[in-house]
């Protein structure tokens, strides 16, 4: 379900943002504002009660920086993030220009709604050994808003988890164990960046030569050789007969492709099933 966006929420979220810009040649890219990462009250209270509040705070603070890094790697947006806001406002004032946070096209709001950090010890009597493992889970609700209208484009529940033997992480040094926290945050940030990119810039076929197609997805976007993707041709726009609201365009499955090569900005795939695959068609990975 897509919740409504109250004007006050949008204003507060944008007011908490600043800007990190790309090079001049990327000026045509759409602008994405990244709001401050939030933690819902229940998750924060549960972490405090279990003595893991500091770990949660560290992960939340790091998630903001990791989101910026993940989006910069993809280079599909001009980023508007909180970290550089003060410097940009100061620079704009020095040049006599007004800086407007609302210049962003989209706003990403991330709210952490689940954090689990559990230790499990198993004793194997026949082997005469005891193994302790640590399981971490971090989940967040990622909402993408269109700034000009305040409309919610998409809302997704994204989560990551990891289990590792403590022997591999160290049982005494906390910094060694907490390396797992950083890995988990980085994974969630990359997953979020891919999700937002797919919402704003759907993966498409941009060229075809015989049985080889080229996709507008490159390194750092989650695409990898061997993956199977489905191909959809876009039809006419559909509307709800009761409300008149747009239901998007008709999508017709026209084939399947398998990724063979990934480069910095694009990927190539070989056609495995063809019912009318052509340039401009949407592509989505088949769930494994």
N, C-alpha and C positions, 0 to 999 in steps of 0.2 A: 504494500500500500504506500502511496506517495503522500506524505503529510504536507499541510499548507505551511507556507513561510510567512510569518508575521513580519511586518516592516521593521519592528524594533529589533528582532533577531538579526535580520540582514544588516541593519545599520550598525549594530554592536559588533558583528563579526567582521565587517569591512573596516570599521574603525580600529580594529586590533591588528590590521595588516599593514605591511610595507611592501617594497618592490625589490626583486632581483631580476635584472633584465638580461636578455641574451644579446648577442652581437647585432649590429645594424642590419645585416642581411636577413635576420629572423623577424624583422619588424611586422611582417604580414601575418605572423602566427597569432592565434587567439590568446587572450590574456586570461590566466587562471589565478584567482586569489586563493591562498591557502590560509584558512583561519587557524587560530590557536587550538591545539588538540585538547579536547575536554575529556573528563572522566566522570561517569555518572556517580551519583551519591552512594548507591548501594555497593558498587564495585570498590569505591574508595573505602567505605566503612568495613567491608569484608577483608580488604587487604590490611587495614589497620588492626583489626581484631586478630589476624593471624600473624602479625608481626612482619608483614611483607610490604608495608606502606612505602618504605624507602625504595624498595626494588621497583614498585609500580611507578613511583614518581620519576625515577631515573629512566624507565622505559618510555614514559609519556613525554618527558622532555626531549629524549633522543629521537622519538618518533617524528617530531616536527622537523628536525634537521635532516633526518633520513628521507622524509617525504620530498624536501627540496632537492636532495641529491638524486633521488629516483626519477623525478620529473626532468631534472637537468640532463640526466643520462639519455632519456628518451628524446629530448629536444623537440617536443611537439607543441609546447606552449611558451609564451612569455610568462614568467612567474611573478606573482604578487604575494610575498610572504611577510610575516610579521618582523623578521629579524632586521631588515634594512629600512623599515618605515621611518624612523627618526632621522636617519641620514638623508633620505630622499626629500622629506619635508624641509629640512634645513637647506639643502641644495636648491630646491625650488624657490625658497624665500630669498636666497642670495641672488638668484637670477631674475627676480621679479615676477616669477611665474607661480601659478597656483597648482599644487599637486592634488589630484582627485583620486582617492582610493576606488571610487565607483567606476573608474575607467575599465575595470576588469569585465570580461565577458561572462566568466563563470566563477562561482565560489564553491570551494570544497570545505565541508565541515565534517570533521572526524571526531566521533565520540567513543571512547573505550568503554565497553559495557561488560567485559568479562576478563578476569585475570586469575589464572590458576598456577600455583607453584607447589607441587607435591613431591615428597620423597617417599620412595617405596623400597623396602628391604626384603629380599627373598633369601631364604636359607635352603641350600640343596644338601640334604643330609648325606646322600649317597656319594656326593663329591667332596663333602667336608668343606664347603665354601659358602660364603655369604656375599650377595651382590646387592649393592644399593644403587638405585637409579633415580634420576630427577626428571619429572615431566612438567613442562611449561606450556601454557596456552594463553594466547592473547587474541581477543576479538574486538572488533570495532564496527560501528555503523558509519558508513561513508555516504554522505549525501551531496549530490551535485545540484547546485542552483543556477539558474540563469539570472544574472544580476539585474538586467534592465527590467525584467518582468516580475522577478521574485518567484518564478515558477520552479518547481522541483522537477528536474529532468530524470533523475534516477536515484534510488536508494538501495544500497547493498549491505548485507551483513557479511563481512570478511573476517576470516580467522586463520591463525597459524598455530601449530603446536610442534613440540619437539621433545623427544625422550632421549637421554644420554646417560650412560653409566658414570657415576661420580668419579670412578677411577680415571676416566679420560679427562676429567675437568679439574681434578684436584680436590681433596677432601678438607684441606686446611686453609688454603689461601682463598679468601672470598673473591678477589679480583679474577682469579682463574675461573671460578664457577660462574661469575657474572658475565663472562664472555658469551655464554649461552643466551643471556638476556639481549645482548646487542645483536646477535645473529637473528634472533626471533623478530626484533623490531625492524631490522633491515628487510627481512622477508615480507613482513606485513606492509611496509612502505612500498616495496616493489610491486606487490600484488595490488595495492591501491592505485598506484600510478598506471598500471596496465588496465585496470578497470575504468578509470576516468578517461584514459586515452581512447578506449573502445567505445565509450559513451559519446564522446565529442567527435572523434575521428574513427568511424567504423573501418575495420580491415577490409580492403578491397583488392581486386585484381586490377593492376595498372597497365599490364602489357601481356600479350600472348604471342609466342612463336612456336608454331606446330603444337607439340604436346607439352610445352614448357610455359608456365605462367609466372609472372612476377607480382609479388604482393608489396603493399606499402607498409611492411613491418620488417624491422631490422633487429640488430643485436640489442639486447637489453629490454626487449618487449615480451619475453616469454616464449617466443617462437623458437623451434629447434628442429634440426633434421630428423626425419622419421615420423613426425607428427602427421596425423590424418585430419584434413579440414574439409568441411562441407561448403558447397558453393550455392549461393542463392541469387536468382535474378529478381530485380525489383519491378513490381507491377504498379498499378494505379493506387492512389491514396484511398484508404478506407475510412468511412465515418460511421459512428454509432447511429443506428436509425432512430433511437429514442432521444438522445441528447444532442446529436449533431457534432459531438466531439471527435476529433481526429483519432484514429486508431493506428496511424502510421501507414506505410505502404505495404502492399501485398508482397510476400516473399515466397518464391517458388524454388524448391530444391532442384538444381540443374546439374549436379555432379559432385565429384569428390576429387581432391588433390592430395598429394603427399609431399611434404617439404623435403627438399634435397640439399639446399644451400642457403646459408644465412650470411648477409654482409652487414655493413654498418647501418645502412638506411633501408635496404630492401631484402627480400628473400625470394628464392625461386622454388617452384614445386612442379612435380610431374602430374599430368592429368591421369587419373585412374578410372574415372567414370564421367562420361560427357553426354549431357542431354541439352546442351546449348550454352556452355561456358563461354563467356565473352568479357571483354574489358569493362570495368565498372561494376561487376558483380560483387556482392558481399561475400565474405568468407568467415567461417567460425570454426574453431577447433572442435573436433569430436571428443566428448568427455571420455577419459580413459577409466 
